[in-house]
Amino acid sequence: MLKLGKTVLYQTAPVMFDEINDARFGKENAQMNLLENILTVDLLIIDDLGTEKISDSKIEKLFTIINTRLLNQNHKVTKTIISTNLTVDELFKIYTNRIGSRLAGNYRFLRFFGDDLRLKKAKKEFP
């Protein structure tokens, strides 16, 4: 888990959920207060949502994270950035209406267009 300064936490969705499970089940080297950090950090960046293997427990954890941060249940203002290649319809279908409606109702969706920089780089290196 990459922690930038004291107030920003960045992680890909698959790794974040794996680390939450590791801490939950007491795996060695697991960060015990990880979920608390995720819930209270000033800025949480979840990258690549939708690339993790979906399970009921992951959907439940995502709901807890989003809902807690939105409702200010941690008694501080928190911001969350989520990147995904999923459409809004796919978010509703995969993560349930409870999560989909919170995302659609409280987040600003921005679409990014353009060439894939990784593919461009690969073409230059291996023409």
C-alpha positions as CSV (number, residue, x, y, z in Angstrom):
1,M,0.0,0.0,0.0
2,L,1.5,3.3,-1.0
3,K,0.8,6.1,1.4
4,L,1.6,9.6,0.1
5,G,2.3,11.9,3.0
6,K,-0.1,11.6,6.0
7,T,-3.4,12.2,4.2
8,V,-3.4,10.4,0.9
9,L,-3.7,6.7,0.3
10,Y,-3.3,5.1,-3.2
11,Q,-4.0,1.5,-4.0
12,T,-5.3,-0.7,-6.8
13,A,-8.6,-2.3,-6.0
14,P,-7.3,-5.9,-6.2
15,V,-4.4,-5.3,-3.8
16,M,-6.5,-3.2,-1.5
17,F,-9.1,-5.9,-1.0
18,D,-6.4,-8.6,-0.6
19,E,-4.7,-6.5,2.1
20,I,-8.0,-5.9,3.9
21,N,-8.6,-9.7,3.9
22,D,-5.0,-10.4,5.1
23,A,-5.5,-8.0,8.0
24,R,-9.0,-9.4,8.7
25,F,-7.6,-13.0,8.9
26,G,-4.4,-12.0,10.8
27,K,-1.9,-12.9,8.1
28,E,1.7,-12.2,9.0
29,N,2.9,-8.7,8.0
30,A,-0.7,-7.5,7.5
31,Q,-1.4,-3.9,8.5
32,M,-3.9,-4.3,11.3
33,N,-5.4,-0.8,11.2
34,L,-5.7,-0.8,7.4
35,L,-9.5,-0.5,7.1
36,E,-9.5,2.3,9.7
37,N,-6.8,4.1,7.5
38,I,-8.9,3.6,4.4
39,L,-12.0,4.9,6.1
40,T,-10.3,8.0,7.6
41,V,-7.6,9.1,5.2
42,D,-8.2,12.6,3.7
43,L,-7.9,11.4,0.1
44,L,-8.3,7.7,-0.9
45,I,-7.5,6.8,-4.5
46,I,-8.8,3.4,-5.6
47,D,-7.3,2.5,-9.0
48,D,-8.7,-0.1,-11.4
49,L,-12.0,-0.9,-9.6
50,G,-13.5,-3.9,-11.4
51,T,-10.2,-5.7,-12.0
52,E,-10.5,-7.6,-8.7
53,K,-12.1,-11.0,-8.4
54,I,-15.6,-10.1,-7.3
55,S,-17.0,-11.7,-4.1
56,D,-19.8,-10.8,-1.7
57,S,-17.2,-9.9,1.0
58,K,-15.5,-7.5,-1.4
59,I,-18.8,-5.9,-2.3
60,E,-19.6,-5.5,1.4
61,K,-16.2,-3.9,2.1
62,L,-16.5,-1.6,-0.9
63,F,-20.0,-0.5,0.4
64,T,-18.6,0.1,3.9
65,I,-15.7,2.2,2.5
66,I,-17.9,4.3,0.2
67,N,-20.8,4.7,2.6
68,T,-18.6,5.6,5.6
69,R,-16.6,8.1,3.6
70,L,-19.7,9.7,2.0
71,L,-21.7,10.0,5.3
72,N,-18.7,11.4,7.2
73,Q,-19.1,8.6,9.7
74,N,-15.4,9.0,10.5
75,H,-16.1,12.6,11.7
76,K,-13.9,14.3,9.1
77,V,-14.3,15.4,5.6
78,T,-12.9,12.7,3.2
79,K,-12.5,12.6,-0.6
80,T,-12.3,9.5,-2.8
81,I,-11.1,9.1,-6.4
82,I,-12.0,5.9,-8.1
83,S,-10.7,4.9,-11.5
84,T,-12.3,2.1,-13.5
85,N,-12.9,1.0,-17.1
86,L,-16.4,0.0,-16.2
87,T,-19.5,1.8,-17.4
88,V,-22.1,3.2,-15.0
89,D,-24.4,0.3,-16.0
90,E,-21.6,-2.2,-15.3
91,L,-21.0,-0.6,-11.9
92,F,-24.7,-1.1,-11.0
93,K,-24.7,-4.7,-12.3
94,I,-21.4,-5.8,-10.7
95,Y,-21.5,-3.9,-7.4
96,T,-25.3,-3.9,-6.7
97,N,-27.7,-0.9,-6.7
98,R,-26.6,0.2,-3.2
99,I,-23.1,0.9,-4.4
100,G,-24.1,2.0,-7.9
101,S,-26.5,4.6,-6.7
102,R,-24.0,6.0,-4.2
103,L,-21.4,6.3,-6.9
104,A,-23.8,7.8,-9.5
105,G,-25.4,10.2,-7.0
106,N,-22.2,11.4,-5.2
107,Y,-19.3,11.1,-7.7
108,R,-18.5,13.1,-10.8
109,F,-17.8,10.7,-13.7
110,L,-15.1,11.8,-16.1
111,R,-14.3,9.9,-19.2
112,F,-10.7,10.0,-20.6
113,F,-10.1,9.6,-24.3
114,G,-7.0,9.1,-26.2
115,D,-4.3,6.7,-27.1
116,D,-3.2,4.1,-24.6
117,L,0.3,5.3,-23.6
118,R,1.5,1.8,-22.7
119,L,0.7,0.6,-26.2
120,K,2.4,3.6,-27.7
121,K,5.5,3.0,-25.7
122,A,5.5,-0.7,-26.6
123,K,5.2,0.2,-30.3
124,K,8.2,2.5,-30.0
125,E,10.3,-0.2,-28.2
126,F,9.2,-3.1,-30.4
127,P,8.2,-1.8,-33.8
